[in-house]
Amino acid sequence: MILPTKHIALSESIIGLAGYLLTFLKDGSYSIDMIWERLTNPKDDIGACFVRHSIDNVVLAIDLLFMMKVVDVNDEGKIFLL
């Protein structure tokens, strides 16, 4: 489920979700709750995700981005791009 395969689409994988979450973080810093809210209640086309992900997958995607040193967390607990 982390990587897309023959039977798992990119939008269903954790790495695909991580790339999708980067579009949110371009606008500024967000808490996990704010990211989850924007993912589940889209107000524009950028929030329209084809696959419903659980909060566990969102946290795993953010962890993946953190381990890859693409994002970091500030003192307020908000996630931002490096």
Secondary structure as UniProt FT lines:
FT   HELIX           10..12
FT   HELIX           14..25
FT   TURN            26..27
FT   HELIX           32..40
FT   HELIX           45..47
FT   HELIX           55..67
FT   TURN            68..69
FT   STRAND          71..73
FT   TURN            75..76
FT   STRAND          79..81
//
